[in-house]
Amino acid sequence: MPPDLLQPCAGYTGPVPQSEGQISDALIAEARGRACANGRLGAMAEILAAPNLED
């Protein structure tokens, strides 16, 4: 398993948003983090589903 797939994906880590602009920024950060995590999970699933040719 490539080590980069095991690293956490960043999401929103700032203070509680107080304005529409801050809420928008937080939502974008969360969406990017979710997309990152889902991509890594998909890659891990492909690796784990691949036939083991070493046996």
One Martini backbone bead per residue (centre of mass of N, CA, C, O) as a GRO file, in nm:
protein
   55
    1MET     BB    1   0.094   0.038   0.026
    2PRO     BB    2   0.086   0.353  -0.024
    3PRO     BB    3   0.157   0.601   0.202
    4ASP     BB    4  -0.024   0.837   0.083
    5LEU     BB    5  -0.301   0.683   0.141
    6LEU     BB    6  -0.255   0.716   0.476
    7GLN     BB    7  -0.312   1.005   0.465
    8PRO     BB    8  -0.458   1.276   0.550
    9CYS     BB    9  -0.728   1.485   0.483
   10ALA     BB   10  -0.817   1.796   0.428
   11GLY     BB   11  -1.012   2.029   0.595
   12TYR     BB   12  -1.186   2.212   0.805
   13THR     BB   13  -0.999   2.412   1.080
   14GLY     BB   14  -1.145   2.649   1.159
   15PRO     BB   15  -1.352   2.852   1.261
   16VAL     BB   16  -1.653   2.945   1.306
   17PRO     BB   17  -1.857   3.056   1.089
   18GLN     BB   18  -1.991   3.410   1.033
   19SER     BB   19  -2.017   3.404   0.719
   20GLU     BB   20  -2.081   3.341   0.398
   21GLY     BB   21  -1.784   3.326   0.310
   22GLN     BB   22  -1.692   3.126   0.533
   23ILE     BB   23  -1.890   2.905   0.463
   24SER     BB   24  -1.792   2.862   0.177
   25ASP     BB   25  -1.500   2.787   0.248
   26ALA     BB   26  -1.574   2.544   0.426
   27LEU     BB   27  -1.726   2.379   0.211
   28ILE     BB   28  -1.492   2.354   0.014
   29ALA     BB   29  -1.294   2.213   0.206
   30GLU     BB   30  -1.474   1.968   0.263
   31ALA     BB   31  -1.508   1.871  -0.029
   32ARG     BB   32  -1.207   1.825  -0.082
   33GLY     BB   33  -1.162   1.622   0.147
   34ARG     BB   34  -1.370   1.415   0.051
   35ALA     BB   35  -1.248   1.365  -0.228
   36CYS     BB   36  -0.978   1.268  -0.127
   37ALA     BB   37  -1.079   1.029   0.045
   38ASN     BB   38  -1.235   0.882  -0.182
   39GLY     BB   39  -0.990   0.841  -0.366
   40ARG     BB   40  -0.826   0.671  -0.167
   41LEU     BB   41  -1.034   0.448  -0.127
   42GLY     BB   42  -1.043   0.362  -0.423
   43ALA     BB   43  -0.745   0.282  -0.445
   44MET     BB   44  -0.750   0.071  -0.219
   45ALA     BB   45  -0.967  -0.110  -0.344
   46GLU     BB   46  -0.804  -0.184  -0.596
   47ILE     BB   47  -0.567  -0.313  -0.451
   48LEU     BB   48  -0.737  -0.528  -0.285
   49ALA     BB   49  -0.878  -0.653  -0.559
   50ALA     BB   50  -0.631  -0.749  -0.663
   51PRO     BB   51  -0.454  -0.987  -0.772
   52ASN     BB   52  -0.242  -1.228  -0.633
   53LEU     BB   53   0.076  -1.305  -0.787
   54GLU     BB   54   0.257  -1.445  -0.546
   55ASP     BB   55   0.110  -1.741  -0.520
   0.00000   0.00000   0.00000
